[in-house]
């Protein structure tokens, strides 16, 4: 599996965190069905080769569009990536997708949208260029050209956006009152703006940030104990970590550990937030 993270063009950096390109050709017999837990990052995915199928809890697998906008998720989904998985993901800063699309992010929780329904016919041209790209650098260039054309349409940034970046930087371990102060908002205003520009309340989003950090630490450093991970991520104790894993992943850390051992694809390994 090859993964490359790119820092986006300087004009994109105020609302986009990274551009991630992945190429994973599975060997015969390797599992192609994997669990994908929630992250605090909204995304825009382009599937260059085989399109994936996604299964939400209690539902059947659904084949995804060639390009798809994905809002924040409150629970894990199951992915079937087939055998020839090549894709590019644009990861947004907190509030970045709102600035790009302009509609309340609460509408996108646990939802995904065909990007062609949002951006129109240009998606066909972008997807064709991605399929013609000969290497990762060319894929990144195609994505930047598409996104740079959108910069002039962005909604203006607010102090809220930089305040949530600080919350993300410290892995959610900061009093919500302090983040609201950085955003120049009262607690009630902060809650309202958070649900509009992020989708979650500030407290739930902070918990999601902390959970995601713990999960990615386990993917990146499987030798770390859960006790060490809980401490590193700022959990009061291991029971609080277990509570968040049950809520966001639907299973305990011990079960996740076994799943990761049997999964060749680590879809969040090295993810930049």
N, C-alpha and C positions, 0 to 999 in steps of 0.2 A: 504494500500500500504506500503510495506517495502522496504526501500532503505538503502544500506550500502556503504559508501565510504572507500576505503582502500588506504593507502600510499603504493606504490609498493616497492618491494625489492630494497635495496640500489643500486644494480648494474643497476637497471632500471630507477632510479630517474633522470638521466641526460637527458632522452628523453621522459619519460612518467610522466604525472602529477598525474593520479589517476586511480584506477580500481573501477568501480561503478557496484554494483549488485542491481537489482530491481526485485521485485516480486509483481505483482498487479493483483489480482483476482477481476474482476469487478462484482458488484452485478447486478441482473436483472434490466434492465431499465436504468442503468448508461451509459452515452455516452462513446463510445469507439473511436470516431473520434475526434482527437485533432490537433491543430495547433502547429507546432514545428518551432520556429524562428531560424535564423542563430546564430551560436556561433563562437568565435575565436579559437575553438579547433577542430582539426581533430580527427577522432575516428575510432575504430575498434569494431564493434558490433557482438555479438553472441546471437542468439535467441534460447533459451533453450527449451521453450515450443512452443506455437503458433508463427509462423512467422508473421511479420507485413506487411501491405500494405502501400505503399507510393504514394502520388499523388503530382506531381508538377503542377504549374500553367498552366492551359490550356490542361492538359493531364489526362489520366485515371489512376486509382489506379493500381499499379504494385506490385505483391507479391515479397518480398525480399528474397534473398538467406538465408540459415541458418547462414552464417557468411558473413559480408560485411564490406569493407573499405569505409569510407565516407570522402570526402574532404570538404574543406570549402564551405559553402553555401552563396550565395549572396541574397537569398530571402527565405521566409518561405515555408515549405512544410506541407502537411496534412498527418497525420498518422492514420491508422486504426489498433489499437493494439489488436483487438478481445477481448475475455473474459479471457484468461489465459495467461497473459503476464509475462514472466520470462526471463530476459536477463542480459548480462554482457557487459559493455562498457569500453574500454580502451581509455582514453583521453590523447592525446599527447601534449607535450610542443610545442611552436612555433618552427618549423623546425624539430621536432621529427619524423614525418612521412616521411619527405624527407630523413632523415638519415637512416631510416629503409628500405625504398623502393628504394631510389636512382634515381627516375625519377622526372622531374620538376612538382612542385605542381600546376602550372597553368593548367595542363592537368586535374586536379582533381576537379576544381571549379564546383560546382553544379552537381557533378557526384558521383556515387558510383560504387563499383566493387565487384563482387563475390570474397571473399577472397581465395576460392579454385583455382581461375584462377591465383592468385598471389603466393600463398604459396604451392599449389599443394595438393597431396593426404593426407598430414598430417592434413588438416582441418577436414577430416572425423573422424580421431582419436580424435582430440581435441573436436569436437562436441559430440562425443559419451561419452567422459569422463565428459563433462559438464552435460550431461543428467543423468549420473550415480551419480554425486555429491550429497551428502545428505544435505549439508547446504551451507551457503554463504562462510564460510571460505574455504571449499573444492573447491568451484568454483574459488575463488581467487587463490588458490594454482595451479589449472590447468592452469590458465592464466599465472601465473608467470613462470611455467615450460616451457610453449611454448615460452614466450618472452625472457627468459634467454638464450635459445638456439640460439637466434638471435643477441645477444650482440656483438659477435665477428665479425659480418658482417656489423656493423654500419659504416656509413660514419663518418669521423672525425668531431668533433665540431669546430665551428668557433667563433670568438668574436661576430659575427652577432647574434648567437643564444642567448648568454647571454644578448646582448643589447635588443633583442626583449622580453626577459623575464622581463627586467626592464620596457619596455613599457607596458607589461601586468600588472605588479605589480602596476603601477600608473594609471591603467584604461585608458591608451591612452592619458593621460594628461601630455605630455612632448613634447617639440619642436622636430620635426623630425631631425633637424640639430644636436641636442644633441644626439639622438639615433644613427645617422650615425657616430658621433664622437666616441661613445662607441664601435661601430662595427669596428672602424679603417678603415672606407671607405669614399670616397667622396660621395656626394649626388647621383650622377649618378650611381656609383657602388652599393650604398646601394639600390637604386631602382631595379637594375637588380638582385641582390642577393635575395632581398625580393620576387620578382616574381618567382624566381626559388625555394626557400626553403619554402616560405609561400603560394604563389599563388596570393596574392594581393599586390598592391603597399603599402608602409608604411603608407601613409595617410589614405587610405581606410581601412586598417587593424586597425589602431588606432580608427577610427570611429566605426568599428564593435565591438572592445573591449569595448568602452564606451557604445554603445547601449546595448550590452549583459549584462553589469553590471546593467543598468537601468531596463532591463526586469526582471532579476533575483531578484533585490530588490523588484519589484512589486510582484513577486511570493512568496518571503520569508516574506515580510512585507506588506500585503495588506492595512494596516491602514495608510501607508505613502502617503502623497499627491504627485502628479506629480511634483509640485514645489519643494518640498523637495528632491525628487529623482533626478531632474535635477541639483540641487545644489550639492548633494552628489556625482554625477557622473562627475562633472566638466563642465557641459554645460553652455555656456555663458548666455542663457536664455531658457525658456520653448519652444520657437519656434524652436530652434535648436534641441531640443529633439524630437519634433513632426516631423521635417524633417527627422531625422534618422529613426524614427519608420515607417514612410511612405515608406522610401527606402528599409529598411531591412525586415520589417514585412508586408509591403503592406497595413497597416491600421493604424489608429490613436491610441494613448494611451487609449482614452475613450472606443473604441471598444474592445481593448485587455482586459481592465478591466472587461467588461461584459462577454467576453469569459472565462476568468479565473474563474469567479463566477460560471459558469455552467459546469466546467470541473473538474472531480474528480482526474484526473491524472495531476500532475505538473511535467513534465519531466525534467525541469531544476532546480527545487527547490533544493537548497543546492549544486548546481554544483560547483566543485572546479576548478579554473583556475589558 
